[in-house]
Amino acid sequence: MTTVDATWVRPRLRAGIVLGPGQWRDGKLVHHVKDPETGWFYRIGPREHFLLSRMDGTRTLDDLAAEYATSYRRRLGPENWQQLFGMLHQRQLLDGATDPQALARLTATAAENATRTRRGPLSARFPLFDPERLFTRLLPAMSPLFSWWFVVPALLAVLAVAGYVVVCLPEMLAGVGRGGRPLAAVLAAVVITWAVVFLHECAHGLTCRHFGGRVTEIGVMWRFPMLAPYCKVDDIVLFTPRRRVATAFAGVFVSMLALVPFAVLHGWGPATGGLHDLAGAMLLFGTATAAINLVPFLRLDGYHMLGHALNLADLRGDSYRFYGRLLRQGAGAVRGYRPRDRAAYALYGLASAVFAVTVLTLLVRYWYDALHGWVGAGWAVTILVAEAVLVAALLARFTARRPTATTGTG
């Protein structure tokens, strides 16, 4: 595009286009733009966000240019407008200037990218249904659960459950270690665990819906070596940091809240028998799962909560890139980061490395001890080396074949 069309003299974004608040990614502030009609999420800079947020059909280009000059102390030239409107035309974001065929192509591309990134050797997603209508019907009845009158007492109950598990930990570990459980008890534990995990994912979705986002997908996710439900809440990037933290925390919160009946049963029910052992096992494994979920060095809820709280879009990846620049080019290469971001990346990267080395050392030591008892020291070392080479080769192959396109984000 080389000229600005006459219909864009007072530009207006298409109905439904949503602009998100700023997040820091690799030292730069970015904003997300959602196009619900095509399914695309785009990333733009703060200056583009400034202009797009004012494209409501009431301002002329001269009005926009004057406001921009006041805020940024520079005027936009013809090439700047051409670049901006070229982007808007390519993404079909302007009202009254859309091409149905171009919109159809964007929609098809977004769906193709989402399908391509769902499957992989170490992770895959299998969508089951769109929960939007279900959550829309449930939300009015459940809105009191989002008030502080419910959340504060519920948090106290969750803390009480965690404290009870700590106090009764030796007894619960002994109960789990006894074994010899009937098949019915094992099946009941499996069904209840999956129900709690499903509630965990629904909590993410309902919280996202409560804050005005759309939930597009619930399904089953394979992430080696686990199989578990998932809930897709892409609209979380359009929320404020506080709401993003709340959405990420909702799953663990509900998982722990679901353990309250088991704590009551374990503490005030029969002191022995199947129900007592089942309650103890649910409390033990449920609390352990919640604790693991909150570890910020695993890409689980705790990691996302920390990233949202710091308003850093890709905490782990940006920490790796931060250290890469620091080690290759020296301190001068990272002076462009904000001081708080430099501190966050440096501390997180260091703590993440210590955590990874510690866990890997413990795993290798445990596996070596087991192999040593089975096949002797020599064969134990040989097997460990062979496994390390195999894992490294698989990771290298997976990394080389990993798609570079992002799902619904441009």
Stockholm file with secondary structure:
# STOCKHOLM 1.0

chainA/1-410         MTTVDATWVRPRLRAGIVLGPGQWRDGKLVHHVKDPETGWFYRIGPREHFLLSRMDGTRTLDDLAAEYATSYRRRLGPENWQQLFGMLHQRQLLDGATDPQALARLTATAAENATRTRRGPLSARFPLFDPERLFTRLLPAMSPLFSWWFVVPALLAVLAVAGYVVVCLPEMLAGVGRGGRPLAAVLAAVVITWAVVFLHECAHGLTCRHFGGRVTEIGVMWRFPMLAPYCKVDDIVLFTPRRRVATAFAGVFVSMLALVPFAVLHGWGPATGGLHDLAGAMLLFGTATAAINLVPFLRLDGYHMLGHALNLADLRGDSYRFYGRLLRQGAGAVRGYRPRDRAAYALYGLASAVFAVTVLTLLVRYWYDALHGWVGAGWAVTILVAEAVLVAALLARFTARRPTATTGTG
#=GR chainA/1-410 SS CCSCCGGGSSCBBCTTCEEEEEEEETTEEEEEEEETTTTEEEEECHHHHHHHTTCBSSCCHHHHHHHHHHHHSSCCCHHHHHHHHHHHHHHTCBTTCCCHHHHHHHHHHHHHHHHHTTBCSSEEEEEEECCHHHHHHHHHHHGGGGSHHHHHHHHHHHHHHHHHHHHTHHHHHHHHHHCCCCHHHHHHHHHHHHHHHHHHHHHHHHHHHHTTCCCCEEEEEEETTEEEEEEECGGGGGSCHHHHHHHHHHHHHHHHHTTHHHHHHHHHSCSSSHHHHHHHHHHHHHHHHHHHHTCTTSTTHHHHHHHHHHTBTTHHHHHHHHHHHHHHHCGGGGTTSCHHHHHHHHHHHHHHHHHHHHHHHHHHHHHHHHHHHHHCHHHHHHHHHHHHHHHHHHHHHHHHHCCCCCTTBC
#=GC SS_cons         CCSCCGGGSSCBBCTTCEEEEEEEETTEEEEEEEETTTTEEEEECHHHHHHHTTCBSSCCHHHHHHHHHHHHSSCCCHHHHHHHHHHHHHHTCBTTCCCHHHHHHHHHHHHHHHHHTTBCSSEEEEEEECCHHHHHHHHHHHGGGGSHHHHHHHHHHHHHHHHHHHHTHHHHHHHHHHCCCCHHHHHHHHHHHHHHHHHHHHHHHHHHHHTTCCCCEEEEEEETTEEEEEEECGGGGGSCHHHHHHHHHHHHHHHHHTTHHHHHHHHHSCSSSHHHHHHHHHHHHHHHHHHHHTCTTSTTHHHHHHHHHHTBTTHHHHHHHHHHHHHHHCGGGGTTSCHHHHHHHHHHHHHHHHHHHHHHHHHHHHHHHHHHHHHCHHHHHHHHHHHHHHHHHHHHHHHHHCCCCCTTBC
//
